[in-house]
Amino acid sequence: MGVKQNTKTLFRRNVPLAQPRFQFQILERHTFNNGHFPTFSEKVSEHKQLPLTRGKLEILQLNLGKLCNQTCKHCHVDAGPDRKDQQMSREILQQALSLIETYNIPTVDLTGGAPEMNEHFKWFVEACFHLGVHIIDRCNLTILNAGKKYEDLPRFLADHHVHVVSSLPHYNKKRTDAQRGDGVFESSILGLQKLNALGYGQPDSDLILDLVYNPTGIFLPSSQSVLEPQFKRKLKNKFDVDFNNLIAITNMPISRFLEYLLETDNYERYMFSLLDAFNPATLEGVMCRNTLSVGWDGSLYDCDFNQMLNLKSDLPNPTIFDLQPDKLEGEPIVVHQACYGCTAGAGSSCGGEIA
Amino acid sequence: MPFMSEKKYFDPEDLKKFGNITEFQEEMGKKFFDYYAEVFKEGALTQREKALIALAVAHTVQCPYCIDAYSTECLQKGADEEEMMEAVHVAAAIRSGASLVFGVQMMNHVKKMTM
């Protein structure tokens, strides 16, 4: 079942926004017409929470590469079918395994692009499974229908008790396809049905299937408690699809979503909506407190968004080969204007709401 | 003088200043906003249902601020285009019905007046 690409990657179009430095300049130096826009650091210091510092490492998030079978309009990674150049190597994955085992890191979170397209994905998942670690796969669902190579993927995920966190921005086909590409909705539903048939998202099953909702426009997500019952009812009634939890994630003003904001002249409006919705109660639970993000080349970042902006963690040698997970507590977190995306409303993280 | 050069009656940016109405009458303004916040809390109706009702009412009272605000609110609460347009049709149906039902009055009058 094919999906049509809605756009091309910034990288392929070779536009200035493809450069993290250029995105960062827009975020840091943009002049607003509609009044003063405080820096994120200023805002956090108002609540006496500066500097933000790390807690105990609980989640090692590995970005296996930017290769993806989709080119979604809002993608913060600038992933797509042409991004074959930056794939995490077996050597780096081996080092991650060694750290997970040595330091008993409870959760490994695999993201991309489509992480399943990394040639070492299955080997790594098997190795993590044998270590007994909680494995999260951030699955775009259409990869489950992407041809013979991936035919056995749903069974593989079930056999290794992988927690599937899958993207579905809306139960409405038009809304989903507008963001992710024509044909994505139908293929996603088929993917969900395949996972359900294996026990995912079913009552009394330990195979967890969560959906990721992210707004299909320049608005912020409502609370998960408002959205989840609608999604459950609509998907069950129309497609007989079940899932466990709905995770609501705010779109970050970087990469292709930043391009969309600039092209539609909505950048200022969106940034002010993030600022107006700033919620200091989220600061305790932002994901950079307990998650460390690893790039395809082993570089370390405080989150996947910082990774895409090429803002490395403030460590002496921010690479997985020098990482000492037990020494991270108290280390400062690198913040910038896009961090407003994680502190708006109920907050946003890879695990959904914070506050 | 600035107000003399003002050419428009409606500025979408004014919506952000709605809270400033307390500047001229604090007590009533505050009571209004407290009441407003209470009304839109999750209750016997969900927040999503209330947003769709508000969208329909916004069209009935033809308030551009309210239409902007509750179009966004409905999107945030997960409503889709079809649901939102159905809510507007409910408003339109009630408005048109409210005119048409007076057709009975017209008919009554005409029947009295004619053979």
Interface residues (C-beta under 8 A of the other chain):
Chain A: N34 H170 Y171 N172 K174 R175 Y213 P215 G217 F219 L220 P221 S222 V226 L227 Q230 F231
Chain B: E13 E42 T46 Q47 R48 T72 L75 Q76 K77 G78 D80 E81 E82
